[in-house]
Amino acid sequence: MTRSLPLALSLATLVAALGAPARACTHVRGIPSECQVEVWRVALDGGAGGAEPRRMASVLMKDTWAYRAHDLAPDGRTTLVHLEDGVEVQRVGQPAVRLKLELPFAPRDFAWSPDSRRVAFWTVHRPAGAAPRKVIAVMDVAGLPAAPPGADEPPPFEVVYEAEEGFVPHGLGWSSAEDALLVLERCLVGEDAASRLVRVDLDPRDARTLLQVPGSIDFFETALGCCAASGERLRPEGPSPILFGVTDGLSLLEPGGGEPRRLSLPATSVFNLDWRPGGDVVALFFRRAVRRQGQAFVGVYLAPLAEGAPAEQLYTDTDVHTLWFSPRGRYVSWASEDGLWYRRVEDARGKPVRVPAPRGERITGFAWHAGEGRLAFTADDALFVHDVAAGQVREVWRVGRPERPLFLADPRFVGDEVLVTSYEDLGRRR
């Protein structure tokens, strides 16, 4: 028997963390509860002294309503900068547009379409006489006017999906087609608790369940979703399957649904996941030891998705915060606070190259250049570049403000420049 959630379901219940897709990203650690967040654009080849960094945004953030300061479109030409009451849309060659949006769900989850034209996100619907509902909206960023809408004008987005009574959505991403979304939902009602994966077609509008299981689906990811999350990457050719995690392990589901294929890999404790560009291989980071079919998994693994192919352990520690494949899929790479590592994917059992933290500083994130010849990484209050061929590290920019306790994190390449974020702890300012 299917039960419905009580009408008294509160917004606080909806905001509660239900779990989110494990993704290729930098998990920024140590964000102060009250901090000044600034986004900078830094040229790497601006001459001997380097070009002066350009500040793109400065926002006061309290209580960590966003886990990163911005969301960069895959083509690098549009940036969504998080504001307390919405976002600022920065497009190359156009004036910035500030939009007031109701974004009460933490963490905020903006999912860019792979063509960089649209973004999907959570917002709230407040029907008259009923409890608020968590819904999915899509905004056409490419067609956004140069000025924000007026008070009497419709919002610059369209609500495209609202889960049926009894289900709460908590995972969001684009499917292998650019005109469809994937939504992960959970029913939180007693003995009938279940999870399901729903495909939402945008044109024509339609929603159908691809998979429903008892218990919990913890996360899902697609090759296309990983491409959209990390910028200038080789995109998959044709539809790609959906990788998802449940209590008894990882499984693959074809884009149109059907019977999932189980993999010999656990899903519990997967913290980072990336899909190799152009290939059927994933990288996984398990942040605590978990057993599967008599084998213990912990640390970083390279896992082919072919049936029966064994996973290769690359790193045994549990301190990883960043996990990426390089843009063309040549390298698999990861980082902790003590260093970053990379290795050619095809170099089976080869020893990874280690780039240690300069002067013992704390590494806080890294990113690949599109040509795969350089890595940009942040450590404490400085930005560095590592040359893969030469094996050398160069300091590009150091904030150098001893009276203002801050750190840099979450670097992203935009052409030959790097977008980087500074987090200043206002509670510790001298």
Secondary structure, DSSP 4 states (H G I P E B T S, - for coil): ------TT--HHHHHS-------SSB------SEEEEEEEEEES-SSSS-PPPEEEEEEEEETTS-SSSEEE-TTSSEEEEEETTEEEEEETTS--EEEE----SSS---EE-TTSSEEEEEEEE--TTS--EEEEEEEESTT--SS---TTSPPSSEEEEEPPTTEEEEEEEE-SSTTEEEEEEEE--GGG-EEEEEEEEETTEEEEEEEEEES-EEEEEEHHHHHHHHSS-PPPSS---EEEEETTEEEEE-TT--S-EE-SS--TTEEEEEE-TTSSEEEEEEEEEEEETTEEEEEEEEEE-STTPPPEEEE--S---EEEE-TTSSEEEEEETTEEEEEETTSTTPPPEEEEPGGG--EEEEEE-TTSSEEEEEETTEEEEEETTTTEEEEEEE---TTS-EEEEEEEEETTEEEEEEEEEGGG--
